[in-house]
Structure formats: C-alpha cells, structure tokens
Amino acid sequence: MQTTSFTQYFPQYEIIGELGRGNARVLKVRHRDSGQLRAIKHFAFNTDPDTLRRFQQESEIMIAIQHPHIVKIIDVHLDADLPYVVMELIEGGDLRKHLRAAGVLPVAEILRLAEQLSLALDAIHQRDVVHRDIKPENIMYRRLPSGELQYLLTDFGIAKLREQSNTVTGSSMLTYEYASPEQFTDSRAVHAATDFYSMGVVLYECATGSVPFEYEEGNLLLHINQVISHPVDMFQLPPGFPPTLKKIIQGLLAKRATERLTDSGQLKLMIQAARQEMADAPQAPAPAVTRQTMAAPQRINRYGYETILPTFSAVKGTVQLLMPSRHRSAFFPFFVLLLVMSLALGAYFVWGSFLKKFPVTERFVNSTRDRDSAQNNDTKSIVPVNHNARQVRYPIHPVKDQFFIDDFSSPGNGWIREKDDQKEFAYENGKYVIKGYDSNYTYQSTRYFDIDLNKNWSVAVNMNRRSGNEPDGFGLNYLSDPEKEAYYVFYISADGYYKIEAHQKDDIRALVDWTRTYNIHPENAMNMLSVSKQGSFLSFFINDVKEITLPFEGAFGNGFGLRVDGNQQVAFDQFILRGVR
C-alpha cells in the first residue's frame, strides 16, 4: 500500500512538533531555506465549508491588521488539500498556560496586559472588526529581552465584520464564561463593547484566579441568568488592589453595553492612574507576628443581599508558643472527653433555645398558615379557588441558537400589554409587571415557541413580588395549550411555599401540593424559578436549588409564560427558554 508523508503538504517547512489543538491543529515548523521558526495552523481534510469560510476570514483579518499586539499572518494556503496558514511563532505560549503556572498575576502585570489588550482591541475596532472570543487561550505572550511579557491577540475565527449585520454566532461557538450579556440576548447586536466585556472577565480572572461566573456543564440557563442579571463579586479582588484598576474592571463588566468602559483613551488614562496609585502606595513593612481577630463587614452577594464576609484585622501583640509536655497525666483523655461532652451539651441547649425563637424559619414572617402547616407535616392543604385563567394565543416564536432570552427591555415583543379594572400588564423600567386587582382571578401572559418538547429543554424566570397577599402564588406556566385551556404551573408564595399543578379547563390537579421550602428569598427580593427536562424527568429549581424531580407526563402544548394569582403585583426581570427545534 502506498503511503505519503505528512510533510508533503508543507514542502517548504520542516515540522518540529505540535503546539496545540483546538478548532485546528497548530504545528511548530522551520522554514527550510531561511531557517526561521514559524507556526502552521491547519484543519483536517474535507473540512466543512463553514469552517473554511471562518478560517479564510480569520486569515484576511489578521493580514489586514498589522500590529505589535496581534499575531502576524505570513502565508495563506486555503485552496490546498490540507488548508493552512503560516503565522509568526510565539514561543512563550498562551495566557491560560501562564495563569496555570502563576495562579494570579501581579498588579503590575495585570496593568501591562490591560494596556496591551486595549491597544489590540483599538486596532481591530478601527477596522470594524469585533473579535467575539477574547479569552486566555486566544492571548499569546512572548518574553522580551527586558524580561517583560508582550501579549498578542490571536484566533479571529468567529470575528464579526461590521457589515455582517445579519450573521449570528451560534451558542455552541461561544466560550460561555467570557461571553457578554448581549452575546446571549441578541447575538446580532454584538459590537466593540462585547470585546471589552470579555477583556474585563480576563482581567478579573488574572486578579482573582477565577472568572466572575463559572459555567457548570449542562446548566446553561443558570449561567446566562447570572451573566445578565447578577452583580459581579468585586470583593474577591485581593487587598491593596489599586482603586482605579478596580474601577477599570467594574467598568468593563457593566451589564449594559452602553454603560461599559469602551473608550481606549479613557482606559489609557485610568491605567496610568492605577500605576501612579501603585507608586504612591506606602511600602508595607516586614510583617510582625500578629494575632488575628475577626471583623464582619457587609458584603452584597450575587442576589443583592447583605451577608457576612469574614476578614482579618491584625492586632499587634507578642505570641508565645506553648510546647506540650512530653509526660501527660493519666487523667488527660478523661478530661478531654468531659470537655467535649460539656461543649456539645451546652451547644445543644443554646442552639435549641435559639431555634425556638423561629418555629418555622427566620426568613419568613410567621403567618397563621405557617403555624397550621407546622402541625401538618409542613404541607398546607389545598383550597380550590375558581380562578379565571386568562390565556391569549400569539404567533409561534422561533428559538434561535437553541435559546430565547427576554430581559423585557423592549416593549411590544409579544407579551400582553393591557389594562382594565381587574388587571394590568405593562413594561416598567426594563421589567414586565403583572398587577392583579381582584383576589379571585389568575393573570397569565404566555408565548409559544417552536421547540421539540420531547427533547431536553429548560425554562427560567426572574421575578420579585412588589405587593399583595403573601399566600397568593406567582411564577411560571409551561407546556400550555390555550385551545384546550390546559397548562402546567410552577409557582411560589411570599410566605415560603411552592406548588406544581396541572390545569385542564376546570380540572386542577396538584402534582405537588403547597409545600414548605426554605429557598425562597424574603420580602421583595428577586427569586428565580426554573424547570428543566432531562430525558423522561422534569426537575424544579428555586434560586438554583433543586426542590423535586417528577416524571415527564407529556405536554399540553408549546406555550411558556408568566403567572400571578390574586391581588398582588409582580415584576418579571428575565425570561429564558432553551431547547431545540
């Protein structure tokens, strides 16, 4: 059998080794005539046309933009049997490799990276190019003779040219942990601000060792919700961090693109100011031996609540090391046992008396129903109410890129908008608000989607209750069919219960009757409900915590929406649906 050498596809180059593999294979090579070291990036045989098109676009962009902080393209051979490009070789590696070795970067290095990345982004944005995939793997570095690192941007495989306004980057091509909110909500609307957000994620990771929001495999809806609505935890930044550098990262990570730090001139001035803050900071003396005491400042967690963040404040003093005696008394083991038993008994009485102050839970105001439920195994009895469910048929909405996201910033996108004496459906300051004025009615707003309900799907909604009767429910409906007046409901109440129902006209079946949960956030705080279908089961979550898993019984229809019971007002901040056609 005839065989051919792999090197026949690159006759001018000697292959030295492999540098890495991702969406393409990268080889380290030497030019046979000049002896110069290069890198060759190539795809496999019979590569699909879309991949080759992105490959060609990447090459054209990198050839057109000659910049000291962008990897240079030397030669392009896309019409070869094995398509490839020849690039300059960056010996150092990528930023991911650097972070694995260093953990976190010194502040001076973070500022150098920020400065050089901003220069690279400024260069590509001036050519109407948006990179869309800024991450440590796409930032190369080399060590200069001075010992400093030079960073270079590479991999423009999913870059967007401004004139390509109709292109959409599929969710499978995004690197979720570095993607901006607008890449999830409207991938057609990405622009220069998108790259600056991803740059902020990179700088945050360099400073803390982790990204602001980590993606867990199979939990994309939760991740999208965090990126779009949850605040970034800036308390993770190390002590002594320059205030201006903190402002830089905060500005880059702004949720709204219009509020994001994107002005390269302003960014340059802020980097200079941060360097000056470092120079002006007093040099810390050699640490003295200290005793540590705990302080408890307030910290805002990702849901916006104040929690306790343990930190240490040094108290100067002399520490005396007491060495144990080599000869212990024979009564020592009995003394230890007696001490442990005393502590345990004391803790039991102290903790027990503390819990008696909260017979149900300190999260919720104790109501009559709470006291009743405590006597009935924490499950409240169902009292059927003849709610008049309002369902309106809308055109089927296509689910693109496998998920649909609505942050309710654009009125008129398919949800009900009306007002009368009984209810009001309205957009208010980026939220969708359902106001019920009659305690005998249920109010629903539903949309319909072209997803395959027999495959895996997920739906999630963020909401906060503004006013009303605590026992009344609010949440989401799913798998609805308005013609049959049939739908499922997953909803919660402000006094700490959840319920799952199946409705078909006047027939209401409780799949899970009102059940106490301690995962509902109190008062007017934001709560997130989600339902996820995996295989033949449905899982129900409240604020990221799974409450129960039930068998999937099938769907009434393809409707998903929002529900409010009785006399209360609920503001919905986010609706996310993920599925496949």
Order of alpha helices (4+ residues) and beta strands (2+ residues): beta-beta-beta-alpha-beta-beta-beta-alpha-alpha-beta-beta-beta-beta-alpha-alpha-alpha-alpha-alpha-beta-beta-beta-beta-alpha-alpha-beta-beta-beta-beta-beta-beta-beta-beta-beta-beta-beta-beta-beta-beta-beta-beta
